[in-house]
Amino acid sequence: MSSISHAHHNAAEGAENDVRRQHQTSHAAVAPGEIAVGVVIGRASEYFDFFTYGIASVLVFPSVFFPFLNQLDGILLAFTIFSFAFIARPIGTTLFMAIQRNWSRSTKLTAALFLLGTSTVCIAFLPANTSNGYTVIVILSVLRFLQGIALGGSWDGLPSLLSLNSPKNRRGWYAMLGQLGAPTGFLIAASLFLFLNTQLSREDFLDWGWRYPFFVAFAINVVALFARLRLVVTEEYTQLLEERELEPIGIIEMVRAQGYNLFIGAFAALASYALFHIVTIFPLSWISLSRSQDINNVLVVQIVGAFVAILATVASGVIADKVGRRNTLGTMAVLIGLFAIASPWLLGGGKIAQDAFLIIGFALLGLSYGQAAGTVTANFAKRFRYTGAALTSDFAWLIGAAFAPLVALGLSARFGLVAVSAYLLSGVACTLLALRINKAFETDRNKA
């Protein structure tokens, strides 16, 4: 009997060791590269939604929804509604953090992406505003606001997890991977609009062609949802998220405890966020109004620029790991300042000068935005990092990018393109100041 008991004990111990080894193996399989794939897929789908709306704000909405306004006022109204999503983002983060606390991360992510896809595709069903009424405009505004609510709720913690699990000497590289979603999303959206705008007559494009990208956005969101859920709901990722204390914290508690970090984090990357829409959405509106070149040519150059931005984003990871992420962001802010000074001559010049503005702008965007996420989120105490990273991004978008096309076009139409310089330089000043304050805080903490 003792031998049988001993044999059972050995078998049980062996089975337990096998399970432990399997768990350790599966846990080890959760590599930064795998997390990065989920981050890129998720961000690319979200950016595609937003760039689809942004491009349509120039090429479609003034004619379809605001025919009673002249072209300038129509684009300005479209840009006003464009900003609603960024205003809604912090609200969405707050709402969906509560949903996650009461239900689960997968419930939150599913609901957020379903809302994002639904609100986006519903825009495709809006009828043209032939009666010059306000009903369609109000519905468009509500749908845009819901896009922002959904985007705020789509935060899954994977970028923070990626940052925390990447090797210390490769933090810049892995931070860059998540940022690739932006130029990728723009590349797909611009290519689709270019194809439709060149293959269809103007009448067909404004009648039904422009609606197709919004349908595609819904399909992409479904694919992205399953790709991200595959990571987020697995036992391995759940354990990693819990080990890193990446759990939702109440917003009031967050602001009271670490509000100063939210402020610094939002302003530290402001130059990058200010540049974001200045090289993607604003040039379409300015060149469309000035009729200095065909809008399809502009889209072609921007597509080339998106490829340049992808390469520059990759390069930012290499540079940041050599000189430091904060030094990279500060240096890029200075270069953006120089670019801002030259912007009126470039964008106000001929076709070659305008094309140079776009290519240089996209290159700087890739180099700077590649390291814009989470540069100072390490300042957050561990338990606040999940919520802090989400809100930092929300406020950076709100302050730096939400009103960029509206302000740049509105002021440029009245005072000239020097307004673009002023807007970008203000972002540069905020970035350099925030990085200086952050460095002072780090010095004080090290002394303490």
C-alpha positions as CSV (number, residue, x, y, z in Angstrom):
1,M,0.0,0.0,0.0
2,S,2.8,2.4,0.9
3,S,4.4,1.8,-2.5
4,I,1.1,2.5,-4.2
5,S,0.6,5.6,-2.1
6,H,4.1,6.7,-2.9
7,A,3.5,6.1,-6.6
8,H,0.3,8.2,-6.5
9,H,2.2,10.9,-4.7
10,N,4.9,11.0,-7.3
11,A,2.4,11.0,-10.1
12,A,0.5,13.9,-8.6
13,E,3.7,15.8,-7.9
14,G,4.8,15.2,-11.5
15,A,1.4,16.3,-12.9
16,E,1.6,19.5,-10.8
17,N,5.1,20.2,-12.0
18,D,3.9,19.6,-15.6
19,V,1.0,22.1,-15.1
20,R,3.4,24.6,-13.5
21,R,5.8,24.2,-16.4
22,Q,3.0,24.7,-18.9
23,H,1.8,27.7,-17.1
24,Q,5.3,29.2,-17.0
25,T,5.8,28.4,-20.6
26,S,2.5,30.0,-21.6
27,H,3.2,32.9,-19.3
28,A,6.6,33.4,-20.9
29,A,5.0,33.3,-24.4
30,V,3.3,36.6,-23.6
31,A,6.2,38.5,-25.2
32,P,6.4,42.3,-25.9
33,G,6.2,41.6,-29.6
34,E,2.9,39.8,-29.3
35,I,1.5,42.6,-27.2
36,A,2.7,45.1,-29.9
37,V,0.7,43.3,-32.6
38,G,-2.4,43.8,-30.6
39,V,-1.6,47.4,-30.0
40,V,-0.9,48.1,-33.7
41,I,-4.1,46.4,-34.9
42,G,-6.2,48.2,-32.3
43,R,-4.7,51.7,-32.9
44,A,-4.7,51.3,-36.7
45,S,-8.5,50.5,-36.7
46,E,-9.2,53.5,-34.4
47,Y,-7.1,55.9,-36.5
48,F,-8.8,54.7,-39.7
49,D,-12.1,55.6,-38.2
50,F,-10.9,59.1,-37.3
51,F,-9.1,59.9,-40.5
52,T,-12.0,58.7,-42.5
53,Y,-14.1,61.3,-40.7
54,G,-11.3,63.9,-41.0
55,I,-10.8,63.6,-44.7
56,A,-14.6,63.5,-45.3
57,S,-14.8,66.8,-43.3
58,V,-13.0,68.5,-46.2
59,L,-13.9,66.5,-49.3
60,V,-17.6,65.6,-48.5
61,F,-19.4,67.2,-45.6
62,P,-19.4,70.9,-46.7
63,S,-21.2,69.9,-50.0
64,V,-23.4,67.2,-48.6
65,F,-24.4,68.4,-45.2
66,F,-23.8,72.2,-45.3
67,P,-24.7,73.2,-48.8
68,F,-26.2,76.5,-47.6
69,L,-22.7,77.7,-46.5
70,N,-19.8,78.8,-48.6
71,Q,-16.9,76.4,-48.8
72,L,-14.8,78.1,-46.1
73,D,-17.6,78.2,-43.6
74,G,-18.7,74.7,-44.5
75,I,-15.2,73.3,-43.7
76,L,-15.0,75.4,-40.5
77,L,-18.3,73.9,-39.4
78,A,-17.1,70.4,-40.3
79,F,-14.0,71.0,-38.2
80,T,-16.0,72.3,-35.3
81,I,-18.0,69.0,-35.3
82,F,-14.6,67.2,-35.8
83,S,-13.5,68.4,-32.4
84,F,-16.5,67.0,-30.6
85,A,-14.9,63.5,-30.5
86,F,-11.9,64.8,-28.7
87,I,-14.0,66.6,-26.2
88,A,-15.9,63.4,-25.5
89,R,-12.8,61.2,-25.0
90,P,-12.2,61.9,-21.3
91,I,-15.9,61.4,-20.7
92,G,-15.7,58.0,-22.5
93,T,-12.7,57.0,-20.5
94,T,-14.5,57.8,-17.2
95,L,-17.6,56.0,-18.3
96,F,-16.0,52.8,-19.5
97,M,-13.5,52.6,-16.6
98,A,-16.7,52.3,-14.4
99,I,-18.0,49.6,-16.7
100,Q,-14.7,47.7,-16.4
101,R,-14.8,48.0,-12.6
102,N,-18.4,46.7,-12.4
103,W,-18.2,44.0,-15.2
104,S,-14.9,43.2,-17.0
105,R,-12.2,44.4,-19.3
106,S,-13.7,42.3,-22.2
107,T,-17.2,43.8,-21.6
108,K,-15.8,47.3,-21.7
109,L,-13.7,46.7,-24.8
110,T,-16.6,44.9,-26.7
111,A,-19.1,47.7,-25.8
112,A,-16.6,50.5,-26.8
113,L,-15.6,49.0,-30.1
114,F,-19.2,48.2,-31.0
115,L,-20.2,51.8,-30.2
116,L,-17.2,53.1,-32.3
117,G,-18.1,50.9,-35.3
118,T,-21.8,51.6,-35.0
119,S,-21.5,55.4,-34.7
120,T,-19.1,55.4,-37.6
121,V,-21.2,53.3,-40.0
122,C,-24.3,55.3,-39.1
123,I,-22.7,58.4,-40.6
124,A,-22.8,56.5,-43.9
125,F,-26.6,56.3,-43.8
126,L,-27.1,60.0,-43.2
127,P,-29.0,61.6,-46.1
128,A,-27.8,64.7,-47.9
129,N,-29.1,67.9,-46.4
130,T,-31.1,69.0,-49.4
131,S,-33.6,70.9,-47.2
132,N,-30.9,73.0,-45.6
133,G,-32.3,72.0,-42.2
134,Y,-30.4,71.3,-39.0
135,T,-31.7,67.8,-38.2
136,V,-28.9,66.0,-40.1
137,I,-26.3,68.3,-38.7
138,V,-27.4,67.5,-35.1
139,I,-27.4,63.8,-35.8
140,L,-23.9,64.1,-37.3
141,S,-22.7,66.0,-34.2
142,V,-24.2,63.3,-31.9
143,L,-22.6,60.5,-33.9
144,R,-19.2,62.3,-33.8
145,F,-19.5,62.7,-30.0
146,L,-20.3,59.0,-29.7
147,Q,-17.2,58.2,-31.7
148,G,-15.2,60.1,-29.0
149,I,-17.0,58.3,-26.1
150,A,-16.2,55.0,-27.7
151,L,-12.5,55.8,-28.4
152,G,-12.1,56.8,-24.8
153,G,-13.6,53.5,-23.8
154,S,-11.4,51.5,-26.1
155,W,-8.3,51.8,-23.9
156,D,-7.2,48.2,-23.1
157,G,-4.0,48.8,-21.2
158,L,-1.9,47.0,-23.8
159,P,0.4,50.0,-24.5
160,S,1.1,50.3,-20.7
161,L,1.7,46.5,-20.5
162,L,4.0,46.7,-23.5
163,S,6.0,49.5,-21.9
164,L,6.3,47.7,-18.6
165,N,7.3,44.3,-20.1
166,S,9.8,45.5,-22.7
167,P,13.5,45.4,-21.9
168,K,14.8,48.5,-20.3
169,N,17.3,49.1,-23.2
170,R,14.5,48.7,-25.8
171,R,11.7,50.9,-24.2
172,G,11.9,53.4,-27.1
173,W,11.6,50.6,-29.7
174,Y,8.5,49.0,-28.1
175,A,6.9,52.4,-27.4
176,M,7.3,53.2,-31.1
177,L,5.4,50.0,-32.2
178,G,2.1,51.1,-30.8
179,Q,2.4,54.5,-32.5
180,L,2.6,52.8,-36.0
181,G,-1.2,52.6,-35.9
182,A,-1.5,56.4,-36.7
183,P,0.3,56.5,-40.1
184,T,-1.1,53.1,-41.0
185,G,-4.6,54.2,-40.3
186,F,-4.1,57.4,-42.3
187,L,-2.5,55.5,-45.2
188,I,-5.5,53.2,-45.6
189,A,-8.1,56.0,-45.2
190,A,-6.3,58.3,-47.7
191,S,-5.8,55.5,-50.2
192,L,-9.4,54.6,-50.1
193,F,-10.6,58.1,-50.6
194,L,-8.1,58.6,-53.4
195,F,-9.3,55.5,-55.2
196,L,-13.0,56.5,-54.9
197,N,-12.4,60.1,-55.8
198,T,-10.4,59.2,-59.0
199,Q,-12.7,56.3,-60.1
200,L,-16.1,58.0,-59.6
201,S,-17.6,61.1,-61.1
202,R,-17.9,64.0,-58.7
203,E,-21.7,63.5,-58.5
204,D,-21.4,59.7,-57.7
205,F,-18.7,60.4,-55.2
206,L,-20.8,62.9,-53.3
207,D,-23.9,60.8,-53.7
208,W,-22.7,57.4,-52.5
209,G,-19.0,56.9,-53.0
210,W,-17.9,58.7,-49.9
211,R,-20.1,56.4,-47.7
212,Y,-18.0,53.3,-48.6
213,P,-15.0,54.1,-46.2
214,F,-17.5,54.4,-43.3
215,F,-18.8,50.9,-44.1
216,V,-15.2,49.6,-44.3
217,A,-14.5,51.2,-40.9
218,F,-17.2,49.0,-39.3
219,A,-15.7,45.8,-40.8
220,I,-12.2,46.8,-39.6
221,N,-13.5,47.4,-36.1
222,V,-15.0,43.9,-36.0
223,V,-11.6,42.4,-37.0
224,A,-9.8,44.5,-34.5
225,L,-12.2,43.6,-31.7
226,F,-11.5,39.9,-32.1
227,A,-7.8,40.4,-32.4
228,R,-7.7,42.4,-29.2
229,L,-10.1,40.2,-27.3
230,R,-7.9,37.3,-28.2
231,L,-5.1,38.9,-26.1
232,V,-7.0,40.8,-23.4
233,V,-9.3,38.0,-22.1
234,T,-6.7,35.2,-22.0
235,E,-5.6,34.0,-18.6
236,E,-2.0,35.0,-19.3
237,Y,-2.7,38.6,-20.1
238,T,-5.2,38.9,-17.3
239,Q,-2.5,37.7,-14.9
240,L,0.0,40.1,-16.3
241,L,-2.4,43.0,-16.1
242,E,-3.2,42.1,-12.5
243,E,0.5,41.6,-11.5
244,R,1.3,45.1,-12.9
245,E,-1.7,46.5,-11.1
246,L,-3.1,47.8,-14.4
247,E,-6.6,48.2,-13.1
248,P,-9.1,51.0,-13.5
249,I,-9.1,53.7,-10.8
250,G,-11.9,56.2,-10.2
251,I,-11.2,59.4,-12.0
252,I,-11.8,61.6,-8.9
253,E,-9.3,59.6,-6.9
254,M,-6.9,59.7,-9.9
255,V,-7.0,63.5,-10.2
256,R,-6.7,64.1,-6.5
257,A,-3.7,61.8,-6.1
258,Q,-1.8,62.3,-9.4
259,G,-3.4,65.3,-11.2
260,Y,-0.1,67.0,-11.7
261,N,1.2,64.0,-13.6
262,L,-1.8,64.2,-15.9
263,F,-1.0,67.9,-16.6
264,I,2.7,67.3,-17.3
265,G,2.0,64.2,-19.4
266,A,-0.6,66.0,-21.5
267,F,1.7,68.9,-22.3
268,A,4.9,66.9,-22.7
269,A,4.0,65.7,-26.2
270,L,1.9,68.7,-27.2
271,A,4.2,69.6,-30.1
272,S,3.6,66.2,-31.7
273,Y,-0.1,66.3,-31.2
274,A,-0.3,69.9,-32.5
275,L,1.6,68.8,-35.6
276,F,-0.6,65.7,-36.1
277,H,-3.6,67.4,-37.8
278,I,-1.6,70.2,-39.3
279,V,0.0,67.8,-41.7
280,T,-2.9,65.4,-42.3
281,I,-6.2,67.3,-42.3
282,F,-5.4,71.0,-42.4
283,P,-3.4,71.0,-45.7
284,L,-6.4,69.3,-47.5
285,S,-8.6,72.2,-46.5
286,W,-6.1,75.0,-47.3
287,I,-5.1,73.6,-50.7
288,S,-8.8,72.8,-51.5
289,L,-9.7,76.4,-50.8
290,S,-6.8,78.0,-52.5
291,R,-7.1,75.6,-55.5
292,S,-3.3,75.7,-55.8
293,Q,-3.2,72.1,-57.0
294,D,-5.6,69.1,-57.6
295,I,-6.8,67.5,-54.3
296,N,-6.0,64.0,-55.7
297,N,-2.4,65.0,-56.1
298,V,-2.4,66.2,-52.4
299,L,-3.7,62.8,-51.4
300,V,-1.0,61.0,-53.4
301,V,1.7,63.1,-51.7
302,Q,0.1,62.5,-48.3
303,I,0.1,58.7,-48.9
304,V,3.8,58.9,-49.7
305,G,4.2,61.0,-46.5
306,A,2.4,58.3,-44.5
307,F,5.1,55.8,-45.7
308,V,7.8,58.3,-44.7
309,A,6.1,58.7,-41.3
310,I,6.1,54.9,-40.8
311,L,9.8,54.8,-41.5
312,A,10.4,57.8,-39.3
313,T,8.4,56.2,-36.5
314,V,10.6,53.1,-36.6
315,A,13.7,55.3,-36.6
316,S,12.4,57.1,-33.5
317,G,12.6,53.8,-31.6
318,V,16.2,53.3,-32.5
319,I,17.1,57.0,-31.7
320,A,15.2,57.0,-28.4
321,D,17.0,53.9,-27.2
322,K,20.4,55.6,-27.9
323,V,19.7,59.1,-26.5
324,G,16.7,58.7,-24.3
325,R,13.0,59.2,-25.0
326,R,12.8,62.6,-23.3
327,N,15.8,63.9,-25.2
328,T,14.3,62.6,-28.4
329,L,11.0,64.4,-27.7
330,G,12.7,67.6,-26.8
331,T,14.9,67.6,-29.9
332,M,11.9,66.9,-32.1
333,A,10.0,69.7,-30.5
334,V,12.8,72.1,-31.5
335,L,12.8,70.8,-35.0
336,I,9.0,71.2,-35.2
337,G,9.6,74.8,-34.1
338,L,11.9,75.4,-37.0
339,F,9.4,73.7,-39.3
340,A,6.7,76.0,-38.0
341,I,8.8,79.1,-38.9
342,A,9.2,77.8,-42.5
343,S,5.6,76.6,-42.8
344,P,4.1,79.9,-44.3
345,W,6.6,79.9,-47.1
346,L,6.2,76.2,-47.8
347,L,2.4,75.8,-47.6
348,G,1.9,79.2,-49.3
349,G,4.2,78.4,-52.2
350,G,3.8,76.4,-55.3
351,K,3.2,72.7,-55.7
352,I,6.8,71.7,-55.0
353,A,6.9,73.8,-51.8
354,Q,3.6,72.4,-50.6
355,D,4.7,68.9,-51.3
356,A,7.9,69.6,-49.3
357,F,5.7,70.8,-46.4
358,L,3.8,67.6,-46.4
359,I,6.8,65.2,-46.7
360,I,8.9,67.1,-44.1
361,G,5.9,67.4,-41.8
362,F,5.1,63.7,-42.0
363,A,8.8,62.8,-41.3
364,L,8.8,65.1,-38.2
365,L,5.5,63.6,-37.1
366,G,6.8,60.1,-37.3
367,L,10.0,61.0,-35.3
368,S,8.1,62.9,-32.6
369,Y,4.8,61.0,-32.4
370,G,6.7,57.7,-32.3
371,Q,7.8,58.6,-28.8
372,A,4.9,60.7,-27.7
373,A,3.0,58.0,-25.8
374,G,3.9,57.4,-22.2
375,T,7.0,59.5,-22.1
376,V,6.3,60.6,-18.6
377,T,3.7,58.0,-17.5
378,A,6.4,56.3,-15.5
379,N,5.8,59.1,-13.1
380,F,2.5,57.6,-12.1
381,A,2.4,55.3,-9.1
382,K,1.9,51.8,-10.2
383,R,-1.8,51.5,-9.3
384,F,-2.6,54.8,-11.2
385,R,-0.7,54.0,-14.4
386,Y,-3.5,52.2,-16.2
387,T,-6.0,55.1,-15.8
388,G,-3.3,57.8,-15.9
389,A,-2.0,56.6,-19.3
390,A,-5.5,56.7,-20.7
391,L,-6.4,60.2,-19.4
392,T,-3.0,61.6,-20.3
393,S,-3.6,60.6,-23.9
394,D,-7.1,61.9,-23.9
395,F,-6.1,65.4,-22.6
396,A,-3.1,65.5,-25.0
397,W,-5.4,64.9,-27.9
398,L,-7.9,67.5,-26.5
399,I,-5.4,70.2,-25.9
400,G,-3.1,69.6,-28.8
401,A,-5.0,68.2,-31.7
402,A,-8.8,68.6,-31.3
403,F,-9.0,72.2,-32.5
404,A,-5.9,72.3,-34.7
405,P,-7.7,72.2,-38.1
406,L,-10.3,74.6,-36.9
407,V,-8.0,77.1,-35.4
408,A,-5.4,76.9,-38.1
409,L,-7.9,77.3,-41.0
410,G,-9.9,80.0,-39.2
411,L,-7.0,82.1,-38.3
412,S,-5.1,81.5,-41.6
413,A,-8.1,82.6,-43.6
414,R,-8.1,85.8,-41.7
415,F,-4.5,86.5,-40.8
416,G,-2.5,84.3,-43.2
417,L,-0.5,81.2,-42.8
418,V,1.6,82.8,-40.0
419,A,-1.2,81.5,-37.8
420,V,0.0,78.0,-38.4
421,S,3.5,79.0,-37.2
422,A,2.0,80.5,-34.1
423,Y,-0.1,77.4,-33.3
424,L,2.8,75.0,-33.8
425,L,5.2,77.2,-31.8
426,S,2.8,77.3,-28.9
427,G,2.8,73.5,-28.8
428,V,6.6,73.5,-29.0
429,A,6.8,75.9,-26.0
430,C,4.4,73.8,-24.0
431,T,6.4,70.6,-24.7
432,L,9.8,72.1,-23.7
433,L,8.3,73.6,-20.6
434,A,6.6,70.3,-19.5
435,L,9.8,68.3,-20.2
436,R,11.8,70.8,-18.1
437,I,9.3,70.6,-15.2
438,N,9.3,66.8,-15.4
439,K,13.1,66.7,-15.3
440,A,13.0,68.9,-12.2
441,F,10.5,66.6,-10.5
442,E,12.7,63.6,-11.3
443,T,15.7,65.3,-9.8
444,D,13.8,66.1,-6.7
445,R,12.6,62.5,-6.3
446,N,16.2,61.2,-6.8
447,K,17.5,63.6,-4.1
448,A,14.7,62.5,-1.8
